[in-house]
């Protein structure tokens, strides 16, 4: 493994878990990004502000990181715009089909011992592993 940083991974994971607990404790909501994001368009009027702020925080966090650390977060995406758009549409379809996304099922669902989330996470992980293996076999690497 390259660039494995267990301390920052532990801190980041703890922060994600803590934020999910805080959202559940104070708002009674699950921190699944697909549900939060889609709720911006489809939620009732009084339920939109926290969703907008949540998504805004996802966008602003790397900017704050760069301002504090003086360097941009490492990011390298070697894909064409049509491939990114197709991937985004497939992810959106998959989150609807699976009744949630990896964050909702993997972080919040597993912590609540949800059998549906366990099955979803196993399918997410299996599909991801298969995709990587298949892509490496076809594209090399």
Wavefront OBJ file of the C-alpha trace (Angstrom):
o trace
v 0.000 0.000 0.000
v 1.199 3.465 -0.817
v 0.735 6.445 1.453
v -1.083 4.547 4.202
v -1.553 6.959 7.075
v -3.274 5.120 9.922
v -3.434 8.090 12.295
v -5.142 10.437 9.837
v -7.428 7.589 8.741
v -8.385 6.953 12.370
v -9.013 10.625 13.043
v -11.011 11.050 9.818
v -13.108 7.959 10.522
v -13.789 9.121 14.073
v -14.848 12.542 12.787
v -17.219 10.973 10.246
v -18.692 8.709 12.921
v -19.041 11.582 15.375
v -20.784 13.763 12.797
v -23.212 10.922 12.000
v -23.977 10.505 15.717
v -24.489 14.252 16.167
v -26.855 14.422 13.188
v -28.842 11.467 14.523
v -28.889 12.779 18.100
v -29.882 16.356 17.344
v -31.860 15.966 14.129
v -33.030 12.352 14.136
v -31.640 11.887 10.617
v -29.272 9.404 9.026
v -26.139 10.891 7.448
v -26.508 9.207 4.067
v -25.309 11.613 1.409
v -27.719 10.479 -1.307
v -30.731 10.909 0.964
v -29.516 14.245 2.288
v -28.790 15.527 -1.228
v -32.024 14.318 -2.836
v -33.941 15.765 0.089
v -32.857 19.248 -0.939
v -35.205 19.003 -3.917
v -37.900 16.746 -2.479
v -38.055 17.513 1.269
v -40.667 19.642 2.929
v -39.820 23.312 3.293
v -38.741 23.196 6.960
v -36.472 20.223 6.303
v -34.251 21.795 3.634
v -31.900 24.176 5.454
v -29.905 21.553 7.340
v -29.606 19.519 4.126
v -28.262 22.513 2.195
v -25.772 23.261 4.990
v -24.694 19.599 5.117
v -23.956 19.488 1.375
v -22.357 22.934 1.503
v -20.052 21.621 4.224
v -18.947 18.805 1.909
v -18.020 21.368 -0.738
v -16.426 23.910 1.612
v -14.361 21.440 3.676
v -11.553 21.034 1.079
v -11.385 24.820 0.708
v -10.966 25.211 4.473
v -8.343 22.456 4.460
v -6.387 24.279 1.790
v -6.650 27.598 3.644
v -5.410 26.042 6.916
v -2.713 23.733 5.546
v -1.549 25.824 2.610
v -1.936 22.929 0.171
v -4.807 21.459 -1.752
v -6.077 17.965 -0.900
v -4.518 15.330 -3.152
v -6.881 14.678 -6.041
v -6.236 13.007 -9.367
v -9.063 12.051 -11.677
v -7.941 10.646 -14.993
v -11.277 10.237 -16.740
v -13.181 11.990 -19.497
v -16.251 14.152 -18.852
v -18.657 11.626 -20.489
v -17.256 8.836 -18.314
v -17.666 10.961 -15.172
v -21.243 11.854 -16.124
v -22.107 8.212 -16.886
v -20.545 7.142 -13.584
v -22.523 9.764 -11.688
v -25.776 8.653 -13.293
v -25.035 5.002 -12.506
v -24.218 5.860 -8.883
v -27.458 7.828 -8.623
v -29.430 4.916 -10.058
v -27.655 2.484 -7.738
v -28.386 4.522 -4.632
v -32.079 4.587 -5.517
v -32.074 0.875 -6.299
v -30.233 0.064 -3.050
v -32.328 2.457 -0.933
v -29.257 4.434 0.066
v -25.598 5.054 -0.515
v -22.385 3.697 0.948
v -22.293 6.341 3.661
v -25.880 5.726 4.741
v -25.593 1.945 4.772
v -21.898 1.612 5.641
v -21.609 4.153 8.412
v -25.084 4.616 9.815
v -26.774 1.339 8.861
v -24.026 -0.963 10.083
v -23.717 0.956 13.349
v -27.462 0.360 13.894
v -26.959 -3.358 13.080
v -29.306 -3.149 10.096
v -29.405 -6.455 8.162
v -30.383 -4.573 4.984
v -27.319 -2.354 5.352
v -25.048 -5.350 5.895
v -26.295 -6.923 2.656
v -25.944 -3.593 0.841
v -22.372 -3.067 2.053
v -21.389 -6.603 1.046
v -22.845 -5.963 -2.427
v -21.123 -2.530 -2.689
v -17.775 -3.978 -1.690
v -18.131 -7.063 -3.893
v -19.145 -4.998 -6.910
v -16.270 -2.583 -6.303
v -13.728 -5.401 -6.030
v -15.095 -7.098 -9.147
v -14.985 -3.813 -11.073
v -11.349 -3.181 -10.143
v -10.323 -6.742 -11.039
v -12.232 -6.608 -14.344
v -10.866 -3.171 -15.236
v -7.299 -4.256 -14.509
v -7.772 -7.394 -16.584
v -9.158 -5.430 -19.535
v -7.049 -2.273 -19.271
v -3.950 -3.771 -17.718
v -2.169 -2.553 -14.638
l 1 2 3 4 5 6 7 8 9 10 11 12 13 14 15 16 17 18 19 20 21 22 23 24 25 26 27 28 29 30 31 32 33 34 35 36 37 38 39 40 41 42 43 44 45 46 47 48 49 50 51 52 53 54 55 56 57 58 59 60 61 62 63 64 65 66 67 68 69 70 71 72 73 74 75 76 77 78 79 80 81 82 83 84 85 86 87 88 89 90 91 92 93 94 95 96 97 98 99 100 101 102 103 104 105 106 107 108 109 110 111 112 113 114 115 116 117 118 119 120 121 122 123 124 125 126 127 128 129 130 131 132 133 134 135 136 137 138 139 140 141
